[in-house]
């Protein structure tokens, strides 16, 4: 599911929950996009907002834009339908994390190939409410696809897209300011000289070695380092590498805690969402702790 723009801005400390609530109030009264209302309220300027939006993975407009062969997408969709017992295009799109129009095209192709069939309906039915079921041929196709690859879930991204995103999201791309370091260590007693050495070490993007006798605060310092960085990064649910699908997203280490917004977007015509590729999950920079 696409994270709301407001949640991402709050997570990145670009805006506060109160700012987003105020912008949603204005949106409810005057319409427009959430970002435009934040600009009108003086919360953020357009250049900073556009810079933030450019970091979102762009939503694919066509099957070719996904970077994944259409045959692989068909296999995955069939497996998702078979395993999850889903039956509408909306559910298909949510399971595979691709835009509705792309999934609708894949669904029509499966109907033409007699792997899916639409349930009979009484009277006119909205296209989004049409229910589909696997045909006998479709059941056989799905089970054969599962034998080749057991993966089900969101569509993967290409390896090239994964590498490109890693380069865009390197830790050195977020400069560490002295204010953020001081805020992270606000509840610890540390010397100014230590903070002055820590800043350049963090900005280097290299490994940091903390050493000293037991009980001198190494773990406490290490745990504070995660608080220094505020960037929201994007992690793919899965990556396709030479025809094989590798899971990447792990809910134990990836994810955001959505802030509590008082108001919802005004209407579908004035969304607070910006279209981005839902195959990428927004998350804090992963921070893992292991035993010594």
C-alpha positions as CSV (number, residue, x, y, z in Angstrom):
1,X,0.0,0.0,0.0
2,X,1.3,3.4,-0.9
3,X,2.3,5.5,2.1
4,X,0.6,8.9,2.3
5,X,2.7,11.9,1.4
6,X,1.9,13.4,4.8
7,X,3.3,10.4,6.6
8,X,6.5,10.4,4.6
9,X,7.0,14.1,5.2
10,X,6.5,13.7,8.9
11,X,8.8,10.6,9.0
12,X,11.5,12.6,7.2
13,X,11.0,15.5,9.7
14,X,10.1,17.9,6.8
15,X,6.8,18.7,8.5
16,X,5.0,18.0,11.8
17,X,1.8,16.1,12.4
18,X,0.2,19.5,13.2
19,X,1.4,20.9,9.8
20,X,-0.2,18.0,8.0
21,X,-3.4,18.3,9.9
22,X,-3.6,22.1,9.1
23,X,-2.9,21.4,5.4
24,X,-5.6,18.7,5.3
25,X,-8.0,21.2,6.9
26,X,-7.2,23.7,4.2
27,X,-7.5,21.0,1.5
28,X,-10.9,20.1,2.8
29,X,-12.0,23.7,2.5
30,X,-10.3,24.7,-0.7
31,X,-9.3,21.5,-2.5
32,X,-5.9,20.9,-4.2
33,X,-3.1,18.6,-3.5
34,X,-1.7,18.2,0.0
35,X,1.8,19.5,-1.2
36,X,0.3,22.7,-2.7
37,X,-1.6,23.4,0.6
38,X,1.6,22.9,2.6
39,X,3.3,25.4,0.4
40,X,0.5,27.9,0.8
41,X,0.7,27.6,4.6
42,X,4.5,28.2,4.4
43,X,5.4,24.8,5.9
44,X,7.6,24.0,2.9
45,X,8.8,25.7,-0.2
46,X,8.1,24.3,-3.7
47,X,11.8,23.5,-4.4
48,X,12.2,21.5,-1.2
49,X,8.9,19.6,-1.9
50,X,9.9,18.8,-5.5
51,X,13.3,17.6,-4.3
52,X,11.5,15.3,-1.8
53,X,9.1,14.0,-4.5
54,X,11.9,13.3,-6.9
55,X,13.3,10.8,-4.4
56,X,10.1,8.7,-4.7
57,X,10.4,5.8,-7.0
58,X,8.3,6.8,-10.1
59,X,5.1,4.7,-10.8
60,X,5.4,2.6,-13.9
61,X,3.1,3.7,-16.7
62,X,3.4,0.6,-18.8
63,X,4.4,-3.1,-18.4
64,X,7.7,-2.3,-20.0
65,X,8.4,0.4,-17.4
66,X,8.3,-2.2,-14.6
67,X,11.5,-3.7,-15.9
68,X,10.0,-7.2,-15.5
69,X,9.0,-9.4,-18.5
70,X,5.3,-9.6,-18.9
71,X,5.4,-13.4,-18.8
72,X,6.9,-13.2,-15.3
73,X,4.2,-10.8,-14.2
74,X,1.5,-13.1,-15.6
75,X,3.0,-16.0,-13.7
76,X,3.1,-14.1,-10.5
77,X,-0.4,-12.8,-10.8
78,X,-1.7,-16.3,-11.4
79,X,0.1,-17.6,-8.4
80,X,-1.2,-14.7,-6.2
81,X,-4.8,-15.5,-7.4
82,X,-4.4,-19.2,-6.7
83,X,-2.7,-18.9,-3.3
84,X,-4.6,-15.9,-1.9
85,X,-8.0,-16.7,-3.4
86,X,-8.5,-13.1,-4.6
87,X,-11.0,-12.4,-7.3
88,X,-11.2,-8.7,-8.3
89,X,-8.8,-6.4,-10.2
90,X,-8.5,-4.2,-7.1
91,X,-7.4,-7.1,-5.1
92,X,-5.0,-8.3,-7.9
93,X,-3.5,-4.8,-8.0
94,X,-3.1,-4.7,-4.2
95,X,-1.4,-8.1,-4.1
96,X,1.1,-7.4,-6.9
97,X,1.7,-3.7,-6.1
98,X,1.3,-2.5,-9.7
99,X,-1.0,0.3,-11.0
100,X,-4.6,-0.6,-11.6
101,X,-4.5,-0.1,-15.4
102,X,-1.5,-2.4,-15.8
103,X,-3.1,-5.1,-13.8
104,X,-6.4,-4.6,-15.7
105,X,-4.4,-5.2,-18.9
106,X,-2.9,-8.4,-17.5
107,X,-6.3,-9.6,-16.4
108,X,-7.8,-9.0,-19.8
109,X,-5.0,-11.0,-21.4
110,X,-5.6,-13.9,-19.0
111,X,-9.3,-13.9,-19.9
112,X,-8.5,-14.0,-23.6
113,X,-6.1,-17.0,-22.9
114,X,-9.0,-18.7,-21.0
115,X,-7.0,-18.8,-17.7
116,X,-9.4,-16.5,-16.0
117,X,-13.2,-16.2,-16.4
118,X,-15.5,-13.5,-15.2
119,X,-18.4,-14.5,-13.0
120,X,-21.8,-14.0,-14.4
121,X,-23.6,-10.9,-13.0
122,X,-27.2,-9.9,-12.9
123,X,-27.6,-6.5,-14.6
124,X,-24.9,-3.8,-15.2
125,X,-21.8,-4.2,-13.0
126,X,-19.0,-1.7,-12.4
127,X,-15.8,-2.9,-14.0
128,X,-14.0,-2.8,-10.6
129,X,-16.6,-5.0,-9.1
130,X,-16.3,-7.8,-11.6
131,X,-15.2,-11.1,-10.0
132,X,-13.0,-13.5,-11.7
133,X,-12.1,-17.2,-11.1
134,X,-9.5,-19.5,-12.4
135,X,-10.5,-21.8,-15.1
136,X,-9.3,-25.5,-15.1
137,X,-6.5,-24.4,-17.5
138,X,-5.8,-21.5,-15.1
139,X,-5.5,-23.8,-12.1
140,X,-3.1,-26.0,-14.0
141,X,-1.1,-23.0,-15.1
142,X,-0.8,-21.6,-11.6
143,X,0.3,-24.9,-10.0
144,X,2.9,-25.3,-12.7
145,X,4.1,-21.7,-12.1
146,X,4.4,-22.5,-8.4
147,X,6.6,-25.5,-9.1
148,X,9.0,-23.3,-11.0
149,X,9.1,-20.6,-8.3
150,X,7.4,-20.6,-4.9
151,X,7.5,-16.8,-4.6
152,X,4.2,-15.0,-4.3
153,X,3.5,-11.4,-3.3
154,X,4.4,-8.0,-4.7
155,X,6.0,-7.8,-8.2
156,X,9.8,-7.6,-8.0
157,X,11.9,-4.7,-9.3
158,X,14.7,-5.2,-11.8
159,X,18.3,-5.6,-10.5
160,X,19.3,-2.5,-12.4
161,X,16.6,-0.5,-10.6
162,X,17.7,-1.9,-7.3
163,X,21.3,-0.9,-7.9
164,X,20.3,2.6,-9.0
165,X,18.1,3.1,-5.9
166,X,21.0,2.0,-3.6
167,X,23.2,4.7,-5.2
168,X,20.5,7.3,-4.8
169,X,20.0,6.4,-1.1
170,X,23.6,6.1,0.1
171,X,24.0,7.2,3.7
172,X,26.5,9.9,2.5
173,X,23.6,11.5,0.6
174,X,22.2,12.8,3.9
175,X,24.6,15.3,5.4
176,X,24.9,15.0,9.2
177,X,24.5,18.4,10.9
178,X,25.8,19.1,14.4
179,X,22.2,19.9,15.6
180,X,21.0,16.4,14.7
181,X,23.9,14.8,16.5
182,X,23.3,16.9,19.6
183,X,19.6,16.0,19.6
184,X,20.4,12.3,19.3
185,X,22.7,12.5,22.4
186,X,20.5,14.8,24.4
187,X,19.8,12.3,27.2
188,X,23.5,11.2,27.5
189,X,26.4,13.0,29.0
190,X,29.2,13.1,26.4
191,X,32.0,15.5,25.8
192,X,32.1,18.2,23.1
193,X,35.3,16.6,21.7
194,X,33.5,13.3,21.3
195,X,30.6,15.0,19.3
196,X,33.2,16.8,17.2
197,X,34.9,13.6,16.2
198,X,31.6,11.7,15.7
199,X,30.2,14.1,13.2
200,X,33.0,13.7,10.5
201,X,33.0,9.9,11.2
202,X,29.2,9.7,10.4
203,X,29.6,12.0,7.3
204,X,32.3,9.7,5.9
205,X,29.8,6.9,5.4
206,X,32.5,4.4,6.5
207,X,32.5,1.9,9.3
208,X,33.0,3.2,12.9
209,X,34.8,1.3,15.6
210,X,33.7,1.9,19.2
211,X,36.1,0.4,21.7
212,X,36.8,0.5,25.4
213,X,36.2,-1.5,28.6
214,X,32.7,-3.0,29.4
215,X,30.3,-0.5,30.8
216,X,31.7,2.7,29.2
217,X,28.7,3.4,27.1
218,X,29.5,1.8,23.7
219,X,26.1,0.3,23.2
220,X,24.3,3.4,24.4
221,X,26.3,5.5,21.9
222,X,25.6,3.0,19.1
223,X,21.9,3.0,19.7
224,X,21.8,6.8,19.5
225,X,23.4,6.8,16.0
226,X,20.1,5.6,14.4
227,X,18.5,8.8,15.7
228,X,20.9,11.0,13.7
229,X,19.5,10.1,10.3
230,X,16.0,11.2,9.3
231,X,15.9,10.3,5.6
232,X,13.1,8.1,4.4
233,X,14.5,5.4,2.0
234,X,12.7,2.9,-0.2
235,X,13.2,-0.8,-0.1
236,X,11.8,-3.2,-2.7
237,X,9.7,-6.1,-1.6
238,X,11.7,-8.3,-4.0
239,X,14.3,-8.1,-6.7
240,X,14.6,-10.2,-9.9
241,X,18.1,-11.3,-10.6
242,X,18.8,-13.4,-13.7
243,X,15.2,-14.8,-13.7
244,X,15.3,-15.6,-9.9
245,X,13.3,-13.6,-7.4
246,X,15.0,-12.6,-4.1
247,X,13.0,-11.2,-1.2
248,X,14.4,-8.0,0.3
249,X,11.7,-6.4,2.4
250,X,11.6,-7.7,6.0
251,X,9.0,-6.2,8.3
252,X,11.2,-6.8,11.3
253,X,13.8,-4.3,10.0
254,X,11.9,-2.1,7.5
255,X,9.0,0.1,7.9
256,X,7.6,3.4,9.2
257,X,5.4,4.1,12.2
258,X,2.6,6.1,10.6
259,X,1.8,9.4,12.4
260,X,-1.7,9.9,13.7
261,X,-3.4,12.4,11.4
262,X,-6.7,14.0,12.5
263,X,-8.1,14.4,9.1
264,X,-8.3,12.4,5.9
265,X,-7.8,13.8,2.4
266,X,-10.7,15.9,1.1
267,X,-11.7,13.7,-1.8
268,X,-10.3,11.4,-4.5
269,X,-10.1,14.5,-6.7
270,X,-7.8,16.2,-4.2
271,X,-5.5,13.4,-3.1
272,X,-2.8,13.6,-0.5
273,X,-1.0,10.8,-2.3
274,X,1.6,11.3,-4.9
275,X,1.9,8.4,-7.4
276,X,4.9,6.3,-6.7
277,X,5.9,2.7,-7.4
278,X,4.2,0.7,-4.6
279,X,6.7,-2.2,-5.1
280,X,9.1,-0.1,-3.0
281,X,8.2,0.2,0.7
282,X,9.1,3.5,2.5
283,X,11.2,2.8,5.6
284,X,13.7,4.3,8.0
285,X,17.3,3.3,7.4
286,X,17.5,-0.2,8.8
287,X,19.3,-0.5,12.1
288,X,20.2,-3.9,13.3
289,X,21.6,-4.9,16.7
290,X,23.5,-8.3,17.0
291,X,25.1,-9.9,20.0
292,X,28.9,-9.8,20.5
